[in-house]
Amino acid sequence: MAKIAPVVFTENDRIDHSVYGTGTITGVNDRLTTIDFDGAGTKRFITSVVKLVRSDTPAPPKPVRRKKAVVRPA
């Protein structure tokens, strides 16, 4: 029986996870994969164990954070 090569993911790849849904990979190495999920926040997984599927769903726009006004003394 032929062994199937594991799918290799890189940063900024869009993925689907069976529990957390769609997200973007923000970090990956031999040990850990970090994913920013659209609805569940950031999660970290053991790279050799996590089951992911590629996704064509575009990332939602990130909210724009306003800078605080700087008050300068007169």
C-alpha positions in Angstrom: 0.0 0.0 0.0 1.4 3.4 -1.0 2.0 6.0 1.7 0.4 9.4 1.1 2.7 12.3 1.7 1.4 14.8 4.2 0.1 18.2 3.0 2.6 20.9 3.8 1.2 24.3 4.9 3.0 27.6 5.1 2.2 31.0 6.7 -0.8 32.8 5.3 -2.4 29.6 3.9 -6.1 29.5 4.4 -7.4 26.3 6.0 -10.5 24.6 7.3 -10.4 22.7 10.7 -13.2 20.3 11.7 -13.9 22.0 15.1 -12.8 25.7 14.7 -13.7 26.4 11.1 -11.8 28.5 8.6 -8.6 30.3 9.5 -5.2 31.6 8.4 -1.9 30.0 9.4 0.2 32.6 11.2 3.1 30.4 12.1 4.3 26.9 11.4 7.4 24.8 12.2 8.2 21.2 12.8 6.6 21.3 16.2 3.8 23.8 16.3 1.2 25.3 13.9 -0.5 28.6 15.0 -3.8 29.4 13.3 -5.9 32.6 13.5 -9.4 31.4 13.1 -12.1 33.7 11.7 -14.5 33.1 14.6 -12.5 31.3 17.3 -9.4 33.4 17.7 -5.8 32.1 17.7 -5.1 28.5 18.5 -1.9 26.4 18.6 -1.6 22.8 17.5 1.0 20.1 17.3 2.0 20.1 13.7 2.4 16.3 13.3 -1.1 15.7 14.7 -3.4 18.5 13.4 -5.8 17.6 10.6 -6.3 20.6 8.2 -7.8 21.0 4.7 -7.0 23.9 2.3 -9.7 26.5 1.9 -10.5 28.9 -0.9 -12.5 31.1 1.5 -11.0 34.6 1.6 -10.0 36.0 5.0 -12.4 38.5 6.5 -11.2 42.1 6.8 -9.5 42.9 10.0 -11.1 45.7 12.1 -9.2 49.0 11.9 -7.9 50.1 15.3 -7.9 53.8 15.9 -4.8 55.4 17.4 -5.3 57.3 20.6 -5.1 61.1 20.3 -1.9 62.5 21.8 -2.6 65.4 24.1 0.4 67.8 24.2 0.7 70.3 27.0 0.4 74.0 25.9 
